[in-house]
Amino acid sequence: MIDEDIEAFISAIENHTRREILRSLILDQSYALQISRWIGVSQQAIIKQLDLLEKANLISSVGLIPSASGASRKIYRPTGFSTLVADYSKNFIEVRRYELPVDPLSKPADKLLDHRKLTRRLEETNRKLSDIMNARMELIIEKDAILGELHSYINNISPDDFTKNILYDYSDTMDPQYVSKKYSVPVNFVMQLAENYLK
């Protein structure tokens, strides 16, 4: 299940130049000419990529600064921070985007730590993330096995392809609203099929 927001996000970040622009803006808000100098791409190409990133809500304009050589320059900064998780397994594909808070409620007091302590904290944080991903991979393997069995069951008991497809999508997403919208049927119809065949 991939919605339009995720499609736009993937399209925006799949390009190397756009990722380099985002990296530079994460370090400091800037304008097209300066970014083009930083990453070695023409200003015209940078302006085109900035426009695409702005349309994808990954950057925004924060104002203008005067230029001695002509028109004022538009300043950009990064926005729309998120984590993208994609699973592609034998029995399902799922892509989810999780928005990250711009101003977390509890900020660590990094400024009180020296660079050695910060480096150790970063190593520990990376290790924790790695442990979470390993545990997640085990759950994805389990989910894949369960869906494989469920798909086989649905294939054998469905009276027609329409019912089968609804049950496939319901089992894959567990989201009756999504299935209802996809097949233009009432939510209670989806839930009734799930109740009759899966529960």
Secondary structure in CASP SS format (residue, H / E / C, confidence):
PFRMAT SS
TARGET T0000
AUTHOR 0000-0000-0000
METHOD secondary structure of the structure
MODEL  1
M C 1.00
I C 1.00
D C 1.00
E H 1.00
D H 1.00
I H 1.00
E H 1.00
A H 1.00
F H 1.00
I H 1.00
S H 1.00
A H 1.00
I H 1.00
E C 1.00
N C 1.00
H H 1.00
T H 1.00
R H 1.00
R H 1.00
E H 1.00
I H 1.00
L H 1.00
R H 1.00
S H 1.00
L H 1.00
I H 1.00
L H 1.00
D C 1.00
Q C 1.00
S E 1.00
Y C 1.00
A H 1.00
L H 1.00
Q H 1.00
I H 1.00
S H 1.00
R H 1.00
W H 1.00
I H 1.00
G C 1.00
V C 1.00
S C 1.00
Q H 1.00
Q H 1.00
A H 1.00
I H 1.00
I H 1.00
K H 1.00
Q H 1.00
L H 1.00
D H 1.00
L H 1.00
L H 1.00
E H 1.00
K H 1.00
A C 1.00
N C 1.00
L C 1.00
I E 1.00
S E 1.00
S E 1.00
V E 1.00
G E 1.00
L E 1.00
I E 1.00
P E 1.00
S E 1.00
A C 1.00
S C 1.00
G E 1.00
A E 1.00
S E 1.00
R E 1.00
K E 1.00
I E 1.00
Y E 1.00
R E 1.00
P E 1.00
T C 1.00
G C 1.00
F C 1.00
S E 1.00
T E 1.00
L E 1.00
V E 1.00
A E 1.00
D E 1.00
Y E 1.00
S C 1.00
K C 1.00
N C 1.00
F C 1.00
I E 1.00
E E 1.00
V E 1.00
R E 1.00
R E 1.00
Y E 1.00
E E 1.00
L C 1.00
P C 1.00
V C 1.00
D C 1.00
P C 1.00
L C 1.00
S C 1.00
K C 1.00
P C 1.00
A C 1.00
D H 1.00
K H 1.00
L H 1.00
L C 1.00
D C 1.00
H H 1.00
R H 1.00
K H 1.00
L H 1.00
T H 1.00
R H 1.00
R H 1.00
L H 1.00
E H 1.00
E H 1.00
T H 1.00
N H 1.00
R H 1.00
K H 1.00
L H 1.00
S H 1.00
D H 1.00
I H 1.00
M H 1.00
N H 1.00
A H 1.00
R H 1.00
M H 1.00
E H 1.00
L H 1.00
I H 1.00
I H 1.00
E H 1.00
K H 1.00
D H 1.00
A H 1.00
I H 1.00
L H 1.00
G H 1.00
E H 1.00
L H 1.00
H H 1.00
S H 1.00
Y H 1.00
I H 1.00
N H 1.00
N H 1.00
I H 1.00
S C 1.00
P C 1.00
D C 1.00
D H 1.00
F H 1.00
T H 1.00
K H 1.00
N H 1.00
I H 1.00
L H 1.00
Y H 1.00
D H 1.00
Y H 1.00
S H 1.00
D H 1.00
T H 1.00
M C 1.00
D C 1.00
P H 1.00
Q H 1.00
Y H 1.00
V H 1.00
S H 1.00
K H 1.00
K H 1.00
Y H 1.00
S C 1.00
V C 1.00
P C 1.00
V H 1.00
N H 1.00
F H 1.00
V H 1.00
M H 1.00
Q H 1.00
L H 1.00
A H 1.00
E H 1.00
N H 1.00
Y H 1.00
L C 1.00
K C 1.00
END
